[in-house]
Amino acid sequence: MQHKSVLKANPSLSIVIPAHNEEGGIGRTVRGLITELREHKVPFDILVVNDNSSDGTEQTLKDLSQEFNELSYVNNIPPNGFGFAVRKGLESFKGDAVAIVMADGSDSPEDVRKFYFRLCEGYECVFGSRFIKGGKVIDYPSHKLFLNRVFNFFIRILFGFRYNDVTNAFKIYRREVIQGLQPILSHHFNLTVELPLKAIVRGYSYSVVPNSWTNRVEGVSKLKIKEMGSRYLFIVFYCFVEKWLSRGDYHKEKVVRLQP
């Protein structure tokens, strides 16, 4: 059965930012995004999910939300963790599309703007790659970089597509896609793999755009590699089983057209 999708040519954009103990960097991240998106007249709002922070993150967010009317925040009730925080944001965002952006400043505001305008060309998702022409990484820990490339190569071989940066958290999805990816299972950083794999397996249109990644200058990374290996593998094989054994039950055949 073929489903027609009518996509807004100029969707409003919500930016979801999960934040756990990001007092030192969240202000710079928010200000950079607001400056860039205001300048280029992108219709946007920012939703920060305060994930059980024990530092001054919430107070910083209170102050910022009084300064900028585009910003709001919610507190994520337990259970906490990256995946739960992002899922809270995906349940609460207001826009026609949503971008997931890191609180630590590793994602570039210029890339958010670039991804948005690519989405406006008629795609349902826009994925970033740091490892194609035009992409770059700055101060990426060598052991994490090695594991990243091995794991992404494994995914490419398993699923048979060319996209080479599935683990990149920075992506944009239209609201209809987020609704179509339910139920979302991941509790932790494996959510960054679940969302794009499901979108690809379920037939949503996407474009890959080069993006940059810069290591944080403040705070501590929340990704614990030793804890994530089995969780990443679980979600990869879950999506693999869906692709090959569901007989296309979740696949979205469609005709896409834009409306003003």
LINNOR-V661289 format. One record per run of one state. SS is the DSSP state (a for helix, b for strand, c for the rest). FROM is the first residue (numbers start at 1). TO is the last residue. If there is no record, write none. Layout:
# LINNOR-V661289
ss=SS from=FROM to=TO
ss=SS from=FROM to=TO
This chain:
# LINNOR-V661289
ss=c from=1 to=2
ss=b from=3 to=8
ss=c from=9 to=12
ss=b from=13 to=19
ss=c from=20 to=25
ss=a from=26 to=39
ss=c from=40 to=43
ss=b from=44 to=50
ss=c from=51 to=56
ss=a from=57 to=67
ss=c from=68 to=70
ss=b from=71 to=75
ss=c from=76 to=81
ss=a from=82 to=92
ss=c from=93 to=96
ss=b from=97 to=100
ss=c from=101 to=108
ss=a from=109 to=119
ss=c from=120 to=124
ss=b from=125 to=129
ss=c from=130 to=135
ss=b from=136 to=138
ss=c from=139 to=141
ss=a from=142 to=159
ss=c from=160 to=170
ss=b from=171 to=174
ss=a from=175 to=180
ss=c from=181 to=190
ss=a from=191 to=201
ss=c from=202 to=205
ss=b from=206 to=210
ss=c from=211 to=211
ss=b from=212 to=214
ss=c from=215 to=224
ss=a from=225 to=245
ss=c from=246 to=253
ss=b from=254 to=259
ss=c from=260 to=260
